[in-house]
Amino acid sequence: MIDYRETLVTLLHSEDRHVAAKTLNISVPSLNYRINQMKKAGVKVPTPPKRRTLDNLMVAQLNSIIKKYKTSEAN
């Protein structure tokens, strides 16, 4: 059986619950159950951050990379 400490550390180091469940070799519902058990016991399990969407700065940076690529390709 997987230790609660291992579950929490894996969850904190994973991109999302699907990745954590796969790493722990358990199903996502099993992971969710363990997380809920920890929360009921008083563990302040953090909610995962929202996936970052493309903001204006990132779009500008990506377009700059494309422009440089096209310029170097033309030479």
PQR file of N, CA, C, O and H, with PARSE charges and radii, in Angstrom:
ATOM      1  N   MET A   1       0.840  -1.187   0.000 -0.4000 1.5000
ATOM      2  CA  MET A   1       0.000   0.000   0.000 -0.0000 2.0000
ATOM      3  C   MET A   1       0.878   1.240   0.000  0.5500 1.7000
ATOM      4  O   MET A   1       1.937   1.271   0.626 -0.5500 1.4000
ATOM      5  N   ILE A   2       0.425   2.244  -0.701 -0.4000 1.5000
ATOM      6  CA  ILE A   2       1.199   3.476  -0.847 -0.0000 2.0000
ATOM      7  C   ILE A   2       1.012   4.354   0.392  0.5500 1.7000
ATOM      8  O   ILE A   2      -0.106   4.581   0.855 -0.5500 1.4000
ATOM      9  H   ILE A   2      -0.436   2.218  -1.209  0.4000 1.0000
ATOM     10  N   ASP A   3       2.107   4.826   0.897 -0.4000 1.5000
ATOM     11  CA  ASP A   3       2.141   5.689   2.068 -0.0000 2.0000
ATOM     12  C   ASP A   3       1.539   7.060   1.714  0.5500 1.7000
ATOM     13  O   ASP A   3       1.698   7.537   0.591 -0.5500 1.4000
ATOM     14  H   ASP A   3       3.015   4.642   0.521  0.4000 1.0000
ATOM     15  N   TYR A   4       0.858   7.682   2.665 -0.4000 1.5000
ATOM     16  CA  TYR A   4       0.285   9.010   2.427 -0.0000 2.0000
ATOM     17  C   TYR A   4       1.364  10.045   2.139  0.5500 1.7000
ATOM     18  O   TYR A   4       1.145  10.968   1.355 -0.5500 1.4000
ATOM     19  H   TYR A   4       0.729   7.295   3.578  0.4000 1.0000
ATOM     20  N   ARG A   5       2.532   9.899   2.769 -0.4000 1.5000
ATOM     21  CA  ARG A   5       3.626  10.837   2.491 -0.0000 2.0000
ATOM     22  C   ARG A   5       4.071  10.729   1.044  0.5500 1.7000
ATOM     23  O   ARG A   5       4.288  11.738   0.373 -0.5500 1.4000
ATOM     24  H   ARG A   5       2.710   9.149   3.406  0.4000 1.0000
ATOM     25  N   GLU A   6       4.205   9.494   0.567 -0.4000 1.5000
ATOM     26  CA  GLU A   6       4.602   9.275  -0.820 -0.0000 2.0000
ATOM     27  C   GLU A   6       3.545   9.847  -1.767  0.5500 1.7000
ATOM     28  O   GLU A   6       3.875  10.450  -2.788 -0.5500 1.4000
ATOM     29  H   GLU A   6       4.028   8.675   1.113  0.4000 1.0000
ATOM     30  N   THR A   7       2.287   9.651  -1.421 -0.4000 1.5000
ATOM     31  CA  THR A   7       1.198  10.182  -2.244 -0.0000 2.0000
ATOM     32  C   THR A   7       1.303  11.696  -2.335  0.5500 1.7000
ATOM     33  O   THR A   7       1.222  12.255  -3.429 -0.5500 1.4000
ATOM     34  H   THR A   7       2.019   9.160  -0.592  0.4000 1.0000
ATOM     35  N   LEU A   8       1.481  12.363  -1.206 -0.4000 1.5000
ATOM     36  CA  LEU A   8       1.536  13.823  -1.186 -0.0000 2.0000
ATOM     37  C   LEU A   8       2.755  14.354  -1.936  0.5500 1.7000
ATOM     38  O   LEU A   8       2.640  15.289  -2.728 -0.5500 1.4000
ATOM     39  H   LEU A   8       1.546  11.908  -0.318  0.4000 1.0000
ATOM     40  N   VAL A   9       3.911  13.764  -1.689 -0.4000 1.5000
ATOM     41  CA  VAL A   9       5.130  14.230  -2.367 -0.0000 2.0000
ATOM     42  C   VAL A   9       5.006  14.031  -3.879  0.5500 1.7000
ATOM     43  O   VAL A   9       5.383  14.910  -4.655 -0.5500 1.4000
ATOM     44  H   VAL A   9       4.004  13.004  -1.046  0.4000 1.0000
ATOM     45  N   THR A  10       4.487  12.895  -4.292 -0.4000 1.5000
ATOM     46  CA  THR A  10       4.307  12.646  -5.724 -0.0000 2.0000
ATOM     47  C   THR A  10       3.327  13.639  -6.315  0.5500 1.7000
ATOM     48  O   THR A  10       3.558  14.163  -7.405 -0.5500 1.4000
ATOM     49  H   THR A  10       4.181  12.181  -3.662  0.4000 1.0000
ATOM     50  N   LEU A  11       2.239  13.903  -5.617 -0.4000 1.5000
ATOM     51  CA  LEU A  11       1.249  14.871  -6.093 -0.0000 2.0000
ATOM     52  C   LEU A  11       1.868  16.260  -6.246  0.5500 1.7000
ATOM     53  O   LEU A  11       1.622  16.949  -7.235 -0.5500 1.4000
ATOM     54  H   LEU A  11       2.051  13.477  -4.732  0.4000 1.0000
ATOM     55  N   LEU A  12       2.671  16.664  -5.265 -0.4000 1.5000
ATOM     56  CA  LEU A  12       3.289  17.992  -5.314 -0.0000 2.0000
ATOM     57  C   LEU A  12       4.315  18.124  -6.440  0.5500 1.7000
ATOM     58  O   LEU A  12       4.551  19.225  -6.937 -0.5500 1.4000
ATOM     59  H   LEU A  12       2.871  16.104  -4.461  0.4000 1.0000
ATOM     60  N   HIS A  13       4.919  17.015  -6.841 -0.4000 1.5000
ATOM     61  CA  HIS A  13       5.924  17.058  -7.892 -0.0000 2.0000
ATOM     62  C   HIS A  13       5.369  16.737  -9.281  0.5500 1.7000
ATOM     63  O   HIS A  13       6.116  16.732 -10.260 -0.5500 1.4000
ATOM     64  H   HIS A  13       4.727  16.120  -6.438  0.4000 1.0000
ATOM     65  N   SER A  14       4.091  16.476  -9.371 -0.4000 1.5000
ATOM     66  CA  SER A  14       3.492  16.094 -10.648 -0.0000 2.0000
ATOM     67  C   SER A  14       2.766  17.265 -11.300  0.5500 1.7000
ATOM     68  O   SER A  14       2.314  18.198 -10.635 -0.5500 1.4000
ATOM     69  H   SER A  14       3.484  16.480  -8.576  0.4000 1.0000
ATOM     70  N   GLU A  15       2.674  17.183 -12.593 -0.4000 1.5000
ATOM     71  CA  GLU A  15       1.991  18.219 -13.372 -0.0000 2.0000
ATOM     72  C   GLU A  15       0.503  18.267 -13.049  0.5500 1.7000
ATOM     73  O   GLU A  15      -0.080  19.347 -12.958 -0.5500 1.4000
ATOM     74  H   GLU A  15       3.041  16.426 -13.133  0.4000 1.0000
ATOM     75  N   ASP A  16      -0.106  17.114 -12.878 -0.4000 1.5000
ATOM     76  CA  ASP A  16      -1.520  17.042 -12.532 -0.0000 2.0000
ATOM     77  C   ASP A  16      -1.816  15.694 -11.881  0.5500 1.7000
ATOM     78  O   ASP A  16      -0.922  14.866 -11.709 -0.5500 1.4000
ATOM     79  H   ASP A  16       0.367  16.236 -12.952  0.4000 1.0000
ATOM     80  N   ARG A  17      -3.072  15.487 -11.525 -0.4000 1.5000
ATOM     81  CA  ARG A  17      -3.440  14.259 -10.817 -0.0000 2.0000
ATOM     82  C   ARG A  17      -3.296  13.017 -11.684  0.5500 1.7000
ATOM     83  O   ARG A  17      -2.998  11.934 -11.178 -0.5500 1.4000
ATOM     84  H   ARG A  17      -3.799  16.160 -11.665  0.4000 1.0000
ATOM     85  N   HIS A  18      -3.503  13.169 -12.981 -0.4000 1.5000
ATOM     86  CA  HIS A  18      -3.357  12.019 -13.872 -0.0000 2.0000
ATOM     87  C   HIS A  18      -1.916  11.516 -13.875  0.5500 1.7000
ATOM     88  O   HIS A  18      -1.667  10.311 -13.834 -0.5500 1.4000
ATOM     89  H   HIS A  18      -3.745  14.049 -13.392  0.4000 1.0000
ATOM     90  N   VAL A  19      -0.982  12.447 -13.924 -0.4000 1.5000
ATOM     91  CA  VAL A  19       0.437  12.090 -13.903 -0.0000 2.0000
ATOM     92  C   VAL A  19       0.798  11.476 -12.553  0.5500 1.7000
ATOM     93  O   VAL A  19       1.518  10.480 -12.491 -0.5500 1.4000
ATOM     94  H   VAL A  19      -1.185  13.425 -13.957  0.4000 1.0000
ATOM     95  N   ALA A  20       0.300  12.071 -11.482 -0.4000 1.5000
ATOM     96  CA  ALA A  20       0.591  11.543 -10.141 -0.0000 2.0000
ATOM     97  C   ALA A  20       0.053  10.127  -9.985  0.5500 1.7000
ATOM     98  O   ALA A  20       0.739   9.252  -9.456 -0.5500 1.4000
ATOM     99  H   ALA A  20      -0.285  12.880 -11.532  0.4000 1.0000
ATOM    100  N   ALA A  21      -1.176   9.903 -10.445 -0.4000 1.5000
ATOM    101  CA  ALA A  21      -1.770   8.562 -10.342 -0.0000 2.0000
ATOM    102  C   ALA A  21      -0.954   7.550 -11.125  0.5500 1.7000
ATOM    103  O   ALA A  21      -0.711   6.440 -10.653 -0.5500 1.4000
ATOM    104  H   ALA A  21      -1.733  10.614 -10.875  0.4000 1.0000
ATOM    105  N   LYS A  22      -0.531   7.935 -12.323 -0.4000 1.5000
ATOM    106  CA  LYS A  22       0.268   7.027 -13.152 -0.0000 2.0000
ATOM    107  C   LYS A  22       1.603   6.716 -12.469  0.5500 1.7000
ATOM    108  O   LYS A  22       2.051   5.569 -12.468 -0.5500 1.4000
ATOM    109  H   LYS A  22      -0.729   8.837 -12.707  0.4000 1.0000
ATOM    110  N   THR A  23       2.233   7.738 -11.892 -0.4000 1.5000
ATOM    111  CA  THR A  23       3.500   7.552 -11.189 -0.0000 2.0000
ATOM    112  C   THR A  23       3.338   6.607 -10.009  0.5500 1.7000
ATOM    113  O   THR A  23       4.197   5.765  -9.749 -0.5500 1.4000
ATOM    114  H   THR A  23       1.869   8.670 -11.893  0.4000 1.0000
ATOM    115  N   LEU A  24       2.218   6.758  -9.292 -0.4000 1.5000
ATOM    116  CA  LEU A  24       1.957   5.916  -8.125 -0.0000 2.0000
ATOM    117  C   LEU A  24       1.382   4.554  -8.507  0.5500 1.7000
ATOM    118  O   LEU A  24       1.215   3.678  -7.658 -0.5500 1.4000
ATOM    119  H   LEU A  24       1.520   7.442  -9.503  0.4000 1.0000
ATOM    120  N   ASN A  25       1.084   4.389  -9.794 -0.4000 1.5000
ATOM    121  CA  ASN A  25       0.514   3.144 -10.315 -0.0000 2.0000
ATOM    122  C   ASN A  25      -0.849   2.829  -9.678  0.5500 1.7000
ATOM    123  O   ASN A  25      -1.152   1.688  -9.328 -0.5500 1.4000
ATOM    124  H   ASN A  25       1.220   5.100 -10.484  0.4000 1.0000
ATOM    125  N   ILE A  26      -1.663   3.902  -9.543 -0.4000 1.5000
ATOM    126  CA  ILE A  26      -3.031   3.750  -9.055 -0.0000 2.0000
ATOM    127  C   ILE A  26      -3.956   4.517  -9.994  0.5500 1.7000
ATOM    128  O   ILE A  26      -3.490   5.281 -10.839 -0.5500 1.4000
ATOM    129  H   ILE A  26      -1.418   4.829  -9.827  0.4000 1.0000
ATOM    130  N   SER A  27      -5.249   4.318  -9.851 -0.4000 1.5000
ATOM    131  CA  SER A  27      -6.203   5.035 -10.691 -0.0000 2.0000
ATOM    132  C   SER A  27      -6.407   6.451 -10.159  0.5500 1.7000
ATOM    133  O   SER A  27      -6.125   6.734  -8.995 -0.5500 1.4000
ATOM    134  H   SER A  27      -5.628   3.697  -9.165  0.4000 1.0000
ATOM    135  N   VAL A  28      -6.897   7.330 -11.020 -0.4000 1.5000
ATOM    136  CA  VAL A  28      -7.189   8.703 -10.604 -0.0000 2.0000
ATOM    137  C   VAL A  28      -8.255   8.720  -9.503  0.5500 1.7000
ATOM    138  O   VAL A  28      -8.108   9.469  -8.537 -0.5500 1.4000
ATOM    139  H   VAL A  28      -7.127   7.099 -11.965  0.4000 1.0000
ATOM    140  N   PRO A  29      -9.332   7.912  -9.616 -0.5600 1.5000
ATOM    141  CA  PRO A  29     -10.299   7.890  -8.506  0.2800 2.0000
ATOM    142  C   PRO A  29      -9.673   7.451  -7.179  0.5500 1.7000
ATOM    143  O   PRO A  29     -10.037   7.973  -6.125 -0.5500 1.4000
ATOM    144  N   SER A  30      -8.743   6.508  -7.217 -0.4000 1.5000
ATOM    145  CA  SER A  30      -8.060   6.085  -5.989 -0.0000 2.0000
ATOM    146  C   SER A  30      -7.223   7.224  -5.417  0.5500 1.7000
ATOM    147  O   SER A  30      -7.190   7.434  -4.205 -0.5500 1.4000
ATOM    148  H   SER A  30      -8.447   6.084  -8.073  0.4000 1.0000
ATOM    149  N   LEU A  31      -6.553   7.951  -6.295 -0.4000 1.5000
ATOM    150  CA  LEU A  31      -5.763   9.100  -5.852 -0.0000 2.0000
ATOM    151  C   LEU A  31      -6.684  10.160  -5.248  0.5500 1.7000
ATOM    152  O   LEU A  31      -6.387  10.713  -4.189 -0.5500 1.4000
ATOM    153  H   LEU A  31      -6.581   7.781  -7.280  0.4000 1.0000
ATOM    154  N   ASN A  32      -7.791  10.440  -5.915 -0.4000 1.5000
ATOM    155  CA  ASN A  32      -8.736  11.430  -5.399 -0.0000 2.0000
ATOM    156  C   ASN A  32      -9.260  11.016  -4.025  0.5500 1.7000
ATOM    157  O   ASN A  32      -9.420  11.860  -3.143 -0.5500 1.4000
ATOM    158  H   ASN A  32      -8.033   9.990  -6.775  0.4000 1.0000
ATOM    159  N   TYR A  33      -9.524   9.738  -3.841 -0.4000 1.5000
ATOM    160  CA  TYR A  33      -9.989   9.230  -2.557 -0.0000 2.0000
ATOM    161  C   TYR A  33      -8.936   9.488  -1.474  0.5500 1.7000
ATOM    162  O   TYR A  33      -9.258   9.948  -0.379 -0.5500 1.4000
ATOM    163  H   TYR A  33      -9.395   9.053  -4.557  0.4000 1.0000
ATOM    164  N   ARG A  34      -7.683   9.187  -1.794 -0.4000 1.5000
ATOM    165  CA  ARG A  34      -6.597   9.390  -0.821 -0.0000 2.0000
ATOM    166  C   ARG A  34      -6.454  10.876  -0.490  0.5500 1.7000
ATOM    167  O   ARG A  34      -6.248  11.240   0.668 -0.5500 1.4000
ATOM    168  H   ARG A  34      -7.421   8.813  -2.684  0.4000 1.0000
ATOM    169  N   ILE A  35      -6.562  11.727  -1.502 -0.4000 1.5000
ATOM    170  CA  ILE A  35      -6.464  13.172  -1.275 -0.0000 2.0000
ATOM    171  C   ILE A  35      -7.606  13.637  -0.368  0.5500 1.7000
ATOM    172  O   ILE A  35      -7.393  14.413   0.564 -0.5500 1.4000
ATOM    173  H   ILE A  35      -6.728  11.431  -2.443  0.4000 1.0000
ATOM    174  N   ASN A  36      -8.811  13.156  -0.650 -0.4000 1.5000
ATOM    175  CA  ASN A  36      -9.954  13.529   0.188 -0.0000 2.0000
ATOM    176  C   ASN A  36      -9.785  13.047   1.622  0.5500 1.7000
ATOM    177  O   ASN A  36     -10.166  13.748   2.560 -0.5500 1.4000
ATOM    178  H   ASN A  36      -8.984  12.526  -1.407  0.4000 1.0000
ATOM    179  N   GLN A  37      -9.219  11.859   1.802 -0.4000 1.5000
ATOM    180  CA  GLN A  37      -8.962  11.346   3.145 -0.0000 2.0000
ATOM    181  C   GLN A  37      -7.967  12.245   3.880  0.5500 1.7000
ATOM    182  O   GLN A  37      -8.141  12.534   5.065 -0.5500 1.4000
ATOM    183  H   GLN A  37      -8.909  11.289   1.040  0.4000 1.0000
ATOM    184  N   MET A  38      -6.934  12.681   3.179 -0.4000 1.5000
ATOM    185  CA  MET A  38      -5.954  13.574   3.799 -0.0000 2.0000
ATOM    186  C   MET A  38      -6.610  14.904   4.177  0.5500 1.7000
ATOM    187  O   MET A  38      -6.371  15.436   5.261 -0.5500 1.4000
ATOM    188  H   MET A  38      -6.793  12.447   2.217  0.4000 1.0000
ATOM    189  N   LYS A  39      -7.437  15.434   3.273 -0.4000 1.5000
ATOM    190  CA  LYS A  39      -8.111  16.706   3.551 -0.0000 2.0000
ATOM    191  C   LYS A  39      -9.038  16.579   4.756  0.5500 1.7000
ATOM    192  O   LYS A  39      -9.079  17.470   5.604 -0.5500 1.4000
ATOM    193  H   LYS A  39      -7.632  15.001   2.393  0.4000 1.0000
ATOM    194  N   LYS A  40      -9.784  15.473   4.836 -0.4000 1.5000
ATOM    195  CA  LYS A  40     -10.684  15.254   5.977 -0.0000 2.0000
ATOM    196  C   LYS A  40      -9.901  15.186   7.289  0.5500 1.7000
ATOM    197  O   LYS A  40     -10.398  15.602   8.335 -0.5500 1.4000
ATOM    198  H   LYS A  40      -9.751  14.749   4.147  0.4000 1.0000
ATOM    199  N   ALA A  41      -8.684  14.663   7.229 -0.4000 1.5000
ATOM    200  CA  ALA A  41      -7.843  14.548   8.422 -0.0000 2.0000
ATOM    201  C   ALA A  41      -7.200  15.883   8.801  0.5500 1.7000
ATOM    202  O   ALA A  41      -6.610  16.008   9.874 -0.5500 1.4000
ATOM    203  H   ALA A  41      -8.280  14.324   6.379  0.4000 1.0000
ATOM    204  N   GLY A  42      -7.313  16.875   7.924 -0.4000 1.5000
ATOM    205  CA  GLY A  42      -6.764  18.191   8.229 -0.0000 2.0000
ATOM    206  C   GLY A  42      -5.538  18.588   7.436  0.5500 1.7000
ATOM    207  O   GLY A  42      -4.987  19.668   7.652 -0.5500 1.4000
ATOM    208  H   GLY A  42      -7.792  16.773   7.052  0.4000 1.0000
ATOM    209  N   VAL A  43      -5.096  17.733   6.517 -0.4000 1.5000
ATOM    210  CA  VAL A  43      -3.936  18.067   5.687 -0.0000 2.0000
ATOM    211  C   VAL A  43      -4.372  19.124   4.674  0.5500 1.7000
ATOM    212  O   VAL A  43      -5.384  18.960   3.992 -0.5500 1.4000
ATOM    213  H   VAL A  43      -5.544  16.856   6.342  0.4000 1.0000
ATOM    214  N   LYS A  44      -3.614  20.189   4.584 -0.4000 1.5000
ATOM    215  CA  LYS A  44      -3.943  21.275   3.664 -0.0000 2.0000
ATOM    216  C   LYS A  44      -3.341  20.989   2.286  0.5500 1.7000
ATOM    217  O   LYS A  44      -2.375  21.627   1.867 -0.5500 1.4000
ATOM    218  H   LYS A  44      -2.792  20.322   5.137  0.4000 1.0000
ATOM    219  N   VAL A  45      -3.927  20.026   1.605 -0.4000 1.5000
ATOM    220  CA  VAL A  45      -3.446  19.639   0.275 -0.0000 2.0000
ATOM    221  C   VAL A  45      -3.715  20.803  -0.670  0.5500 1.7000
ATOM    222  O   VAL A  45      -4.865  21.210  -0.833 -0.5500 1.4000
ATOM    223  H   VAL A  45      -4.711  19.508   1.946  0.4000 1.0000
ATOM    224  N   PRO A  46      -2.666  21.347  -1.298 -0.5600 1.5000
ATOM    225  CA  PRO A  46      -2.885  22.493  -2.184  0.2800 2.0000
ATOM    226  C   PRO A  46      -3.616  22.091  -3.461  0.5500 1.7000
ATOM    227  O   PRO A  46      -3.454  20.984  -3.974 -0.5500 1.4000
ATOM    228  N   THR A  47      -4.414  23.013  -3.952 -0.4000 1.5000
ATOM    229  CA  THR A  47      -5.062  22.771  -5.237 -0.0000 2.0000
ATOM    230  C   THR A  47      -4.029  23.069  -6.318  0.5500 1.7000
ATOM    231  O   THR A  47      -3.241  24.005  -6.189 -0.5500 1.4000
ATOM    232  H   THR A  47      -4.546  23.913  -3.536  0.4000 1.0000
ATOM    233  N   PRO A  48      -4.037  22.283  -7.366 -0.5600 1.5000
ATOM    234  CA  PRO A  48      -3.039  22.502  -8.410  0.2800 2.0000
ATOM    235  C   PRO A  48      -3.260  23.851  -9.088  0.5500 1.7000
ATOM    236  O   PRO A  48      -4.392  24.321  -9.209 -0.5500 1.4000
ATOM    237  N   PRO A  49      -2.169  24.464  -9.527 -0.5600 1.5000
ATOM    238  CA  PRO A  49      -2.317  25.747 -10.216  0.2800 2.0000
ATOM    239  C   PRO A  49      -3.055  25.550 -11.535  0.5500 1.7000
ATOM    240  O   PRO A  49      -2.998  24.482 -12.145 -0.5500 1.4000
ATOM    241  N   LYS A  50      -3.739  26.587 -11.954 -0.4000 1.5000
ATOM    242  CA  LYS A  50      -4.420  26.553 -13.245 -0.0000 2.0000
ATOM    243  C   LYS A  50      -3.365  26.448 -14.332  0.5500 1.7000
ATOM    244  O   LYS A  50      -2.276  27.013 -14.227 -0.5500 1.4000
ATOM    245  H   LYS A  50      -3.786  27.454 -11.458  0.4000 1.0000
ATOM    246  N   ARG A  51      -3.710  25.724 -15.358 -0.4000 1.5000
ATOM    247  CA  ARG A  51      -2.766  25.645 -16.483 -0.0000 2.0000
ATOM    248  C   ARG A  51      -2.601  27.030 -17.089  0.5500 1.7000
ATOM    249  O   ARG A  51      -3.573  27.756 -17.293 -0.5500 1.4000
ATOM    250  H   ARG A  51      -4.595  25.265 -15.443  0.4000 1.0000
ATOM    251  N   ARG A  52      -1.385  27.372 -17.364 -0.4000 1.5000
ATOM    252  CA  ARG A  52      -1.085  28.695 -17.889 -0.0000 2.0000
ATOM    253  C   ARG A  52      -1.524  28.791 -19.343  0.5500 1.7000
ATOM    254  O   ARG A  52      -1.207  27.933 -20.167 -0.5500 1.4000
ATOM    255  H   ARG A  52      -0.595  26.782 -17.198  0.4000 1.0000
ATOM    256  N   THR A  53      -2.242  29.828 -19.626 -0.4000 1.5000
ATOM    257  CA  THR A  53      -2.651  30.064 -21.008 -0.0000 2.0000
ATOM    258  C   THR A  53      -1.667  31.041 -21.643  0.5500 1.7000
ATOM    259  O   THR A  53      -0.868  31.673 -20.951 -0.5500 1.4000
ATOM    260  H   THR A  53      -2.500  30.525 -18.956  0.4000 1.0000
ATOM    261  N   LEU A  54      -1.734  31.151 -22.917 -0.4000 1.5000
ATOM    262  CA  LEU A  54      -0.851  32.083 -23.604 -0.0000 2.0000
ATOM    263  C   LEU A  54      -1.279  33.511 -23.302  0.5500 1.7000
ATOM    264  O   LEU A  54      -2.410  33.906 -23.584 -0.5500 1.4000
ATOM    265  H   LEU A  54      -2.383  30.638 -23.478  0.4000 1.0000
ATOM    266  N   ASP A  55      -0.363  34.279 -22.726 -0.4000 1.5000
ATOM    267  CA  ASP A  55      -0.658  35.684 -22.493 -0.0000 2.0000
ATOM    268  C   ASP A  55      -0.008  36.500 -23.609  0.5500 1.7000
ATOM    269  O   ASP A  55       0.723  35.964 -24.441 -0.5500 1.4000
ATOM    270  H   ASP A  55       0.556  33.958 -22.496  0.4000 1.0000
ATOM    271  N   ASN A  56      -0.282  37.785 -23.612 -0.4000 1.5000
ATOM    272  CA  ASN A  56       0.206  38.643 -24.696 -0.0000 2.0000
ATOM    273  C   ASN A  56       1.718  38.643 -24.811  0.5500 1.7000
ATOM    274  O   ASN A  56       2.258  38.640 -25.918 -0.5500 1.4000
ATOM    275  H   ASN A  56      -0.877  38.221 -22.936  0.4000 1.0000
ATOM    276  N   LEU A  57       2.410  38.647 -23.674 -0.4000 1.5000
ATOM    277  CA  LEU A  57       3.874  38.640 -23.701 -0.0000 2.0000
ATOM    278  C   LEU A  57       4.399  37.361 -24.326  0.5500 1.7000
ATOM    279  O   LEU A  57       5.314  37.398 -25.148 -0.5500 1.4000
ATOM    280  H   LEU A  57       1.971  38.649 -22.775  0.4000 1.0000
ATOM    281  N   MET A  58       3.820  36.222 -23.936 -0.4000 1.5000
ATOM    282  CA  MET A  58       4.273  34.949 -24.484 -0.0000 2.0000
ATOM    283  C   MET A  58       4.001  34.879 -25.988  0.5500 1.7000
ATOM    284  O   MET A  58       4.830  34.376 -26.747 -0.5500 1.4000
ATOM    285  H   MET A  58       3.077  36.192 -23.268  0.4000 1.0000
ATOM    286  N   VAL A  59       2.859  35.376 -26.413 -0.4000 1.5000
ATOM    287  CA  VAL A  59       2.529  35.381 -27.845 -0.0000 2.0000
ATOM    288  C   VAL A  59       3.553  36.231 -28.594  0.5500 1.7000
ATOM    289  O   VAL A  59       4.029  35.833 -29.658 -0.5500 1.4000
ATOM    290  H   VAL A  59       2.185  35.784 -25.797  0.4000 1.0000
ATOM    291  N   ALA A  60       3.891  37.387 -28.051 -0.4000 1.5000
ATOM    292  CA  ALA A  60       4.884  38.252 -28.689 -0.0000 2.0000
ATOM    293  C   ALA A  60       6.241  37.561 -28.777  0.5500 1.7000
ATOM    294  O   ALA A  60       6.928  37.666 -29.793 -0.5500 1.4000
ATOM    295  H   ALA A  60       3.505  37.710 -27.187  0.4000 1.0000
ATOM    296  N   GLN A  61       6.630  36.853 -27.714 -0.4000 1.5000
ATOM    297  CA  GLN A  61       7.902  36.133 -27.721 -0.0000 2.0000
ATOM    298  C   GLN A  61       7.900  35.012 -28.759  0.5500 1.7000
ATOM    299  O   GLN A  61       8.887  34.819 -29.469 -0.5500 1.4000
ATOM    300  H   GLN A  61       6.072  36.767 -26.889  0.4000 1.0000
ATOM    301  N   LEU A  62       6.804  34.280 -28.845 -0.4000 1.5000
ATOM    302  CA  LEU A  62       6.711  33.193 -29.821 -0.0000 2.0000
ATOM    303  C   LEU A  62       6.751  33.730 -31.243  0.5500 1.7000
ATOM    304  O   LEU A  62       7.395  33.142 -32.112 -0.5500 1.4000
ATOM    305  H   LEU A  62       6.002  34.436 -28.268  0.4000 1.0000
ATOM    306  N   ASN A  63       6.065  34.844 -31.485 -0.4000 1.5000
ATOM    307  CA  ASN A  63       6.094  35.450 -32.818 -0.0000 2.0000
ATOM    308  C   ASN A  63       7.485  35.956 -33.157  0.5500 1.7000
ATOM    309  O   ASN A  63       7.898  35.908 -34.316 -0.5500 1.4000
ATOM    310  H   ASN A  63       5.543  35.321 -30.778  0.4000 1.0000
ATOM    311  N   SER A  64       8.218  36.444 -32.150 -0.4000 1.5000
ATOM    312  CA  SER A  64       9.583  36.897 -32.359 -0.0000 2.0000
ATOM    313  C   SER A  64      10.485  35.721 -32.756  0.5500 1.7000
ATOM    314  O   SER A  64      11.339  35.857 -33.632 -0.5500 1.4000
ATOM    315  H   SER A  64       7.883  36.483 -31.209  0.4000 1.0000
ATOM    316  N   ILE A  65      10.294  34.595 -32.124 -0.4000 1.5000
ATOM    317  CA  ILE A  65      11.064  33.395 -32.480 -0.0000 2.0000
ATOM    318  C   ILE A  65      10.778  32.990 -33.922  0.5500 1.7000
ATOM    319  O   ILE A  65      11.699  32.661 -34.669 -0.5500 1.4000
ATOM    320  H   ILE A  65       9.601  34.484 -31.412  0.4000 1.0000
ATOM    321  N   ILE A  66       9.514  33.013 -34.314 -0.4000 1.5000
ATOM    322  CA  ILE A  66       9.145  32.656 -35.686 -0.0000 2.0000
ATOM    323  C   ILE A  66       9.783  33.617 -36.674  0.5500 1.7000
ATOM    324  O   ILE A  66      10.298  33.199 -37.711 -0.5500 1.4000
ATOM    325  H   ILE A  66       8.766  33.280 -33.707  0.4000 1.0000
ATOM    326  N   LYS A  67       9.748  34.903 -36.356 -0.4000 1.5000
ATOM    327  CA  LYS A  67      10.329  35.917 -37.247 -0.0000 2.0000
ATOM    328  C   LYS A  67      11.826  35.688 -37.414  0.5500 1.7000
ATOM    329  O   LYS A  67      12.345  35.776 -38.527 -0.5500 1.4000
ATOM    330  H   LYS A  67       9.330  35.243 -35.514  0.4000 1.0000
ATOM    331  N   LYS A  68      12.536  35.391 -36.301 -0.4000 1.5000
ATOM    332  CA  LYS A  68      13.974  35.124 -36.370 -0.0000 2.0000
ATOM    333  C   LYS A  68      14.248  33.863 -37.182  0.5500 1.7000
ATOM    334  O   LYS A  68      15.204  33.806 -37.956 -0.5500 1.4000
ATOM    335  H   LYS A  68      12.114  35.319 -35.397  0.4000 1.0000
ATOM    336  N   TYR A  69      13.399  32.853 -36.997 -0.4000 1.5000
ATOM    337  CA  TYR A  69      13.572  31.599 -37.736 -0.0000 2.0000
ATOM    338  C   TYR A  69      13.412  31.833 -39.230  0.5500 1.7000
ATOM    339  O   TYR A  69      14.204  31.336 -40.030 -0.5500 1.4000
ATOM    340  H   TYR A  69      12.623  32.899 -36.369  0.4000 1.0000
ATOM    341  N   LYS A  70      12.388  32.589 -39.605 -0.4000 1.5000
ATOM    342  CA  LYS A  70      12.148  32.869 -41.040 -0.0000 2.0000
ATOM    343  C   LYS A  70      13.287  33.681 -41.626  0.5500 1.7000
ATOM    344  O   LYS A  70      13.686  33.464 -42.770 -0.5500 1.4000
ATOM    345  H   LYS A  70      11.744  32.992 -38.955  0.4000 1.0000
ATOM    346  N   THR A  71      13.819  34.626 -40.838 -0.4000 1.5000
ATOM    347  CA  THR A  71      14.937  35.468 -41.301 -0.0000 2.0000
ATOM    348  C   THR A  71      16.182  34.614 -41.509  0.5500 1.7000
ATOM    349  O   THR A  71      16.863  34.756 -42.525 -0.5500 1.4000
ATOM    350  H   THR A  71      13.495  34.803 -39.908  0.4000 1.0000
ATOM    351  N   SER A  72      16.488  33.735 -40.567 -0.4000 1.5000
ATOM    352  CA  SER A  72      17.687  32.919 -40.693 -0.0000 2.0000
ATOM    353  C   SER A  72      17.517  31.867 -41.797  0.5500 1.7000
ATOM    354  O   SER A  72      18.496  31.467 -42.427 -0.5500 1.4000
ATOM    355  H   SER A  72      15.935  33.620 -39.741  0.4000 1.0000
ATOM    356  N   GLU A  73      16.292  31.425 -42.030 -0.4000 1.5000
ATOM    357  CA  GLU A  73      16.016  30.455 -43.081 -0.0000 2.0000
ATOM    358  C   GLU A  73      16.182  31.078 -44.468  0.5500 1.7000
ATOM    359  O   GLU A  73      16.589  30.404 -45.414 -0.5500 1.4000
ATOM    360  H   GLU A  73      15.497  31.750 -41.518  0.4000 1.0000
ATOM    361  N   ALA A  74      15.861  32.379 -44.579 -0.4000 1.5000
ATOM    362  CA  ALA A  74      15.958  33.067 -45.850 -0.0000 2.0000
ATOM    363  C   ALA A  74      17.410  33.319 -46.251  0.5500 1.7000
ATOM    364  O   ALA A  74      17.708  33.471 -47.435 -0.5500 1.4000
ATOM    365  H   ALA A  74      15.531  32.926 -43.810  0.4000 1.0000
ATOM    366  N   ASN A  75      18.314  33.363 -45.270 -0.4000 1.5000
ATOM    367  CA  ASN A  75      19.740  33.630 -45.565 -0.0000 2.0000
ATOM    368  C   ASN A  75      20.441  32.412 -45.982  0.5500 1.7000
ATOM    369  O   ASN A  75      21.638  32.456 -46.267 -0.5500 1.4000
ATOM    370  H   ASN A  75      18.071  33.240 -44.307  0.4000 1.0000
TER
END
